């Protein structure tokens, strides 16, 4: 089962996911992210520290979030990617599409320093 934790830091949205991001819950997570992206300021951090497995459906959730936020001239960044999830992101070359940060404070600092 996938867990979802949301918090705001000023005009930056932070979502921490935990569990497995797979076909069984991808649409649920996509739907949960939609209102956050729509209401937000185009600055989204997805913390994947506790995501222990992701399949292609999970990747599609990340890409859907990125497409939606780019329509607002925004950006999605990923933090604390571990193990097999990092291997999948590198295998699919998504590390060239998303900015990756070691932790949330680094991602927050990145967004706070944008104009």
C-alpha positions in Angstrom: 0.0 0.0 0.0 1.2 3.5 -0.9 1.2 6.2 1.8 1.1 9.9 0.9 2.1 12.8 3.1 1.6 16.4 2.0 2.9 19.7 3.5 3.5 23.2 2.3 6.6 25.3 2.8 5.6 28.8 1.8 4.9 28.6 -1.9 6.6 25.1 -2.2 4.6 21.9 -2.1 6.3 18.8 -0.6 4.8 15.3 -1.0 6.5 12.3 0.6 5.5 8.9 -0.8 6.1 5.6 0.9 5.5 2.0 -0.1 5.3 0.7 -3.6 4.4 3.0 -6.5 2.9 0.4 -8.9 0.0 -0.1 -11.3 -2.3 -1.1 -8.4 -2.1 2.4 -6.9 -0.8 4.7 -9.6 -4.1 6.2 -10.6 -4.9 6.9 -6.9 -1.6 8.7 -6.4 -2.0 10.6 -9.7 -5.4 11.8 -8.6 -4.1 12.8 -5.2 -1.3 14.9 -6.8 -3.7 16.6 -9.3 -5.3 19.1 -6.9 -1.9 19.9 -5.2 -0.5 20.8 -8.6 -3.5 22.7 -9.7 -3.6 24.8 -6.5 0.2 25.1 -6.1 2.7 27.7 -7.3 4.5 25.3 -9.7 7.1 24.2 -7.2 6.7 20.5 -6.2 9.1 18.3 -4.3 8.5 14.6 -4.4 10.3 12.8 -1.6 10.8 9.2 -2.6 12.9 8.1 0.5 10.4 5.5 1.6 9.4 4.2 -1.9 10.9 0.8 -1.9 9.6 -0.3 -5.4 8.4 1.4 -8.5 7.3 0.0 -11.8 6.5 1.7 -15.2 3.1 2.8 -13.9 4.9 4.6 -11.0 7.2 6.3 -13.5 4.1 7.4 -15.4 2.8 9.1 -12.2 6.1 11.1 -12.0 5.9 12.0 -15.7 2.2 13.0 -15.4 3.0 15.3 -12.5 5.9 16.8 -14.5 3.7 17.5 -17.6 0.9 19.0 -15.4 3.3 21.3 -13.6 5.2 22.4 -16.7 1.8 23.6 -18.1 2.1 26.1 -15.2 5.8 26.9 -16.1 6.6 25.0 -12.9 9.0 22.2 -11.9 9.0 18.9 -10.1 12.1 17.8 -8.3 12.8 14.4 -6.7 14.6 13.9 -3.3 16.1 11.0 -1.4 15.8 8.4 -4.2 17.2 5.0 -3.1 18.1 1.5 -4.3 16.0 0.0 -7.1 14.0 3.2 -7.6 17.2 5.1 -8.4 18.3 2.3 -10.7 15.0 2.5 -12.6 15.2 6.3 -12.9 18.8 6.1 -14.2 17.9 3.2 -16.6 15.0 5.2 -18.1 17.2 8.3 -18.3 14.7 10.3 -16.1 17.6 11.6 -14.0 18.2 13.9 -17.1 14.6 15.1 -16.9 14.1 15.6 -13.2 16.5 17.5 -10.9 17.5 15.2 -8.1 18.4 16.3 -4.6 19.9 14.3 -1.7 17.3 15.7 0.8 14.4 18.0 1.2 16.3 21.0 2.6 18.5 21.0 -0.6 15.4 21.0 -2.8 13.7 23.7 -0.7 16.8 25.9 -1.0 16.8 25.3 -4.8 13.2 26.6 -5.1 13.7 29.4 -2.7 16.6 30.7 -4.8 14.6 30.8 -8.0 13.2 34.2 -9.1 
